[in-house]
Amino acid sequence: MTARGVWSPSWTELAQEEWICTTRLALVFGGEVDAVADLPSWEPSGAEELIVDPFYLAESNFNLTDGLGGGTTFSPVDFLAGEAISAWQAIYSGISQIANGCFLDSITLHPVGADGKVQGVDGDPDTKAKATIQVDAPSMNLVGLSTQPALPPDVACAFSWDTLRTTRRGRGRMYLAGLTSAAMGATSKSGVFSDGFTDAALAAGIAYINALTGSVGVGGPGGTNFAPIVTGKPWARYSRIQGVRVGQNPDTQRRRTRQVAEKYKSAPTQP
């Protein structure tokens, strides 16, 4: 799941910036999302089958249907409009230090295959199945509240995802950008986030994970369940996120920032 955000044109220096946050989830037909388990198979011959709704263009929507004949269908659009929106509302309502010019623009969900790549429609590698919803940020309370000066867009709060696996493959992160100086505290001179901010971010991070955890129809051991996970190469196992950590030190995102043309000042040295 990929959330994309942008900045209001009134925030001139950041108007061409965007931010992206990604969270992986497991969808399990006929069982729980276990603490540690094998990733479900989306191959047409497997227990589950990727079915593209023919009413939509191949790259605009998809459904995931229980290939064992259970009759359960997971609708990505319903998930995005329900659980995903609720999760991001928890972030925006819980963290008042997000800039009021920073808002959520869209959320996209992709089915990921056994190779860790987005699944093609009917096995076609030139296509990518996806479902996307655009959001009306102001009416859905998905706009920041802070009017304080923005921190540089590559400075972020890192949510660390904890699982039962203690190795590198059991740890994940999500970087939240769009923060203002309010996150540092009015009297902070140490260059770290304030206790008030980290408390709020931790609570919002927990609410975010909880909102993305649920079921389709009847849940439980025999139902269809989904939950946020951590996974990676070789894309065989996953670990369910069971805890959140937020540190006091600001993090930096590993990306190019400020897509607008940079203004330089220069002067010659003495001859």
C-alpha positions as CSV (number, residue, x, y, z in Angstrom):
1,M,0.0,0.0,0.0
2,T,1.4,3.3,-1.1
3,A,0.2,6.7,0.3
4,R,1.1,9.8,-1.7
5,G,1.0,13.3,-0.4
6,V,1.6,16.8,-1.8
7,W,1.9,20.4,-0.6
8,S,-0.4,23.3,-1.0
9,P,0.6,25.8,-3.6
10,S,0.6,28.5,-0.9
11,W,3.7,26.8,0.6
12,T,5.7,28.1,-2.4
13,E,9.1,26.5,-1.8
14,L,7.5,23.1,-1.3
15,A,4.7,23.3,-3.8
16,Q,6.4,20.8,-6.2
17,E,7.4,18.4,-3.5
18,E,5.7,15.1,-2.8
19,W,6.0,12.4,-0.1
20,I,5.4,8.7,-0.2
21,C,4.8,6.2,2.6
22,T,4.6,2.5,1.9
23,T,3.2,-0.3,4.1
24,R,3.1,-4.0,3.3
25,L,0.2,-6.2,4.2
26,A,-0.6,-9.9,4.2
27,L,-4.0,-11.1,3.0
28,V,-4.8,-14.7,4.2
29,F,-7.9,-16.6,3.0
30,G,-9.2,-19.2,5.4
31,G,-6.8,-18.4,8.2
32,E,-5.2,-15.9,10.6
33,V,-2.3,-13.6,9.7
34,D,0.2,-15.4,11.9
35,A,3.0,-13.8,13.8
36,V,5.6,-15.4,11.4
37,A,4.5,-17.4,8.4
38,D,5.0,-18.1,4.7
39,L,3.7,-15.5,2.3
40,P,0.4,-16.4,0.6
41,S,0.6,-17.4,-3.1
42,W,-1.1,-15.3,-5.7
43,E,-0.3,-17.6,-8.6
44,P,-3.5,-18.7,-10.5
45,S,-2.7,-22.3,-9.7
46,G,-2.2,-21.7,-6.0
47,A,-4.7,-21.6,-3.1
48,E,-5.6,-18.0,-4.0
49,E,-6.2,-16.5,-7.4
50,L,-5.8,-12.9,-8.7
51,I,-8.9,-12.0,-10.6
52,V,-9.1,-8.7,-12.5
53,D,-12.5,-7.1,-12.6
54,P,-13.3,-6.9,-16.4
55,F,-15.4,-3.8,-15.9
56,Y,-12.2,-1.7,-15.2
57,L,-9.1,-1.2,-17.3
58,A,-6.6,-3.9,-16.4
59,E,-4.3,-1.4,-14.6
60,S,-7.1,0.4,-12.7
61,N,-8.6,-2.2,-10.4
62,F,-8.5,-5.8,-9.3
63,N,-10.1,-8.2,-6.9
64,L,-8.5,-11.1,-5.0
65,T,-10.8,-14.1,-4.7
66,D,-10.4,-17.3,-2.7
67,G,-9.4,-19.9,-5.3
68,L,-10.4,-22.8,-3.0
69,G,-14.0,-22.1,-3.6
70,G,-14.7,-20.3,-0.4
71,G,-16.5,-17.5,-2.2
72,T,-14.8,-14.7,-0.4
73,T,-13.6,-11.7,-2.4
74,F,-11.2,-9.0,-1.2
75,S,-12.0,-5.6,-2.8
76,P,-9.0,-3.3,-2.8
77,V,-11.2,-0.2,-3.4
78,D,-13.3,-1.0,-0.3
79,F,-10.2,-1.6,1.7
80,L,-8.7,1.8,0.6
81,A,-11.9,3.7,1.2
82,G,-12.4,2.1,4.6
83,E,-9.4,0.8,6.6
84,A,-6.7,2.8,4.7
85,I,-8.5,6.1,5.1
86,S,-9.1,5.4,8.8
87,A,-5.4,4.6,9.3
88,W,-4.3,7.9,7.7
89,Q,-6.9,9.8,9.6
90,A,-5.3,8.4,12.8
91,I,-2.0,9.9,11.7
92,Y,-3.4,13.3,10.8
93,S,-5.7,13.7,13.8
94,G,-3.1,12.3,16.3
95,I,-0.1,14.4,15.2
96,S,-0.8,18.1,15.3
97,Q,2.8,19.0,14.2
98,I,2.2,18.1,10.5
99,A,2.2,21.3,8.4
100,N,-1.2,22.6,7.4
101,G,0.1,22.8,3.8
102,C,0.9,19.0,3.7
103,F,-2.0,16.7,2.8
104,L,-2.7,13.2,1.5
105,D,-3.5,13.0,-2.2
106,S,-4.0,9.3,-3.0
107,I,-3.6,5.8,-1.8
108,T,-2.7,2.8,-4.0
109,L,-2.8,-0.9,-3.4
110,H,-0.8,-3.4,-5.4
111,P,-0.8,-7.2,-5.3
112,V,2.8,-8.4,-4.9
113,G,4.0,-11.7,-6.3
114,A,6.5,-14.3,-5.0
115,D,9.4,-12.3,-6.5
116,G,8.5,-9.2,-4.5
117,K,7.3,-7.3,-7.6
118,V,3.9,-6.0,-8.4
119,Q,1.8,-8.7,-10.1
120,G,1.1,-8.3,-13.7
121,V,-2.5,-8.7,-15.0
122,D,-3.0,-12.3,-16.1
123,G,0.8,-12.8,-15.9
124,D,1.6,-10.0,-18.4
125,P,4.8,-8.4,-17.1
126,D,4.1,-5.2,-19.0
127,T,1.1,-4.5,-16.8
128,K,0.7,-3.8,-13.1
129,A,-2.5,-4.5,-11.3
130,K,-3.4,-1.8,-8.9
131,A,-6.3,0.0,-7.2
132,T,-6.1,3.7,-6.4
133,I,-8.4,6.2,-4.7
134,Q,-8.0,10.0,-4.8
135,V,-8.9,11.6,-1.5
136,D,-10.6,14.9,-0.7
137,A,-8.1,15.8,2.0
138,P,-9.9,18.8,3.6
139,S,-13.3,17.1,4.0
140,M,-11.7,13.9,5.2
141,N,-9.5,15.5,7.8
142,L,-6.3,14.5,5.9
143,V,-4.6,17.9,6.1
144,G,-2.0,18.9,8.7
145,L,-2.8,21.4,11.4
146,S,0.5,23.2,12.2
147,T,1.2,26.7,10.9
148,Q,4.8,26.8,12.2
149,P,7.8,26.8,9.8
150,A,8.3,23.5,8.0
151,L,11.3,21.3,8.6
152,P,13.3,20.4,5.5
153,P,11.3,17.8,3.5
154,D,13.9,15.1,3.9
155,V,13.7,15.4,7.7
156,A,11.2,12.9,9.0
157,C,9.9,11.0,12.0
158,A,10.6,7.3,11.6
159,F,8.1,4.7,12.8
160,S,10.0,1.5,13.6
161,W,7.9,-1.7,13.2
162,D,8.6,-4.4,15.7
163,T,7.9,-8.1,15.0
164,L,8.7,-11.4,16.7
165,R,11.7,-11.9,14.4
166,T,14.8,-10.2,15.8
167,T,16.8,-10.3,12.6
168,R,17.0,-7.6,9.9
169,R,14.1,-9.3,8.0
170,G,11.9,-8.7,11.0
171,R,12.4,-5.0,11.2
172,G,10.7,-2.3,9.1
173,R,10.3,1.4,9.0
174,M,8.0,4.2,7.7
175,Y,9.1,7.8,7.3
176,L,6.6,10.5,8.0
177,A,7.6,13.8,6.5
178,G,5.7,17.2,6.4
179,L,6.6,18.1,10.0
180,T,7.1,21.6,11.3
181,S,9.3,23.1,14.0
182,A,6.4,22.5,16.4
183,A,7.7,18.9,16.6
184,M,10.8,20.1,18.2
185,G,9.1,21.8,21.1
186,A,8.9,25.5,21.8
187,T,11.9,25.5,24.2
188,S,14.0,22.7,22.6
189,K,17.6,23.6,22.0
190,S,18.9,20.1,21.7
191,G,17.8,19.3,18.1
192,V,15.5,16.4,19.1
193,F,11.8,15.8,19.0
194,S,9.9,16.9,22.1
195,D,8.4,14.4,24.4
196,G,4.9,15.6,23.5
197,F,5.5,14.9,19.8
198,T,7.0,11.4,20.3
199,D,4.1,10.5,22.6
200,A,1.6,11.7,20.0
201,A,3.5,10.0,17.2
202,L,3.7,6.7,19.0
203,A,-0.1,6.7,19.7
204,A,-0.8,7.6,16.1
205,G,1.5,4.8,14.8
206,I,-0.2,2.2,17.0
207,A,-3.7,3.5,15.8
208,Y,-2.4,3.3,12.2
209,I,-1.4,-0.3,12.4
210,N,-4.6,-1.3,14.3
211,A,-6.7,0.4,11.6
212,L,-5.1,-1.7,8.9
213,T,-5.8,-4.9,10.7
214,G,-9.1,-6.6,9.9
215,S,-11.1,-9.1,8.0
216,V,-13.5,-9.6,5.1
217,G,-16.8,-10.9,6.2
218,V,-16.4,-13.4,9.0
219,G,-12.8,-13.2,10.4
220,G,-11.0,-15.4,12.8
221,P,-9.3,-18.8,12.2
222,G,-11.5,-19.8,9.3
223,G,-12.1,-16.3,7.8
224,T,-10.3,-13.9,5.5
225,N,-7.9,-11.7,7.4
226,F,-5.4,-9.0,6.6
227,A,-2.7,-7.2,8.7
228,P,0.4,-5.0,8.2
229,I,3.7,-7.0,7.9
230,V,7.4,-6.8,7.4
231,T,9.0,-8.8,4.6
232,G,11.9,-8.8,2.2
233,K,14.0,-10.9,0.0
234,P,13.7,-13.8,-0.8
235,W,10.0,-13.0,-0.3
236,A,9.2,-16.3,1.3
237,R,8.3,-15.3,4.8
238,Y,6.6,-12.5,6.6
239,S,6.4,-11.2,10.1
240,R,3.3,-9.5,11.4
241,I,3.8,-6.0,13.0
242,Q,3.2,-6.3,16.7
243,G,4.8,-3.2,18.1
244,V,5.7,0.4,17.2
245,R,8.8,2.5,18.3
246,V,9.4,6.2,17.8
247,G,12.7,7.8,18.7
248,Q,13.5,11.3,19.7
249,N,16.1,11.9,17.0
250,P,14.8,13.2,13.6
251,D,15.6,10.9,10.7
252,T,16.3,11.6,7.1
253,Q,14.6,9.9,4.1
254,R,16.9,8.3,1.5
255,R,15.5,10.3,-1.4
256,R,16.2,13.3,-3.5
257,T,14.5,16.3,-2.1
258,R,13.3,19.7,-3.3
259,Q,12.4,19.0,-6.9
260,V,12.2,22.7,-7.6
261,A,15.2,24.5,-9.0
262,E,17.6,25.4,-6.2
263,K,18.7,29.0,-5.6
264,Y,22.4,29.4,-5.0
265,K,24.5,32.3,-3.7
266,S,28.2,32.5,-4.6
267,A,31.1,34.9,-4.4
268,P,34.7,34.8,-5.5
269,T,37.6,34.3,-3.1
270,Q,40.3,36.9,-2.7
271,P,42.9,36.9,-5.5
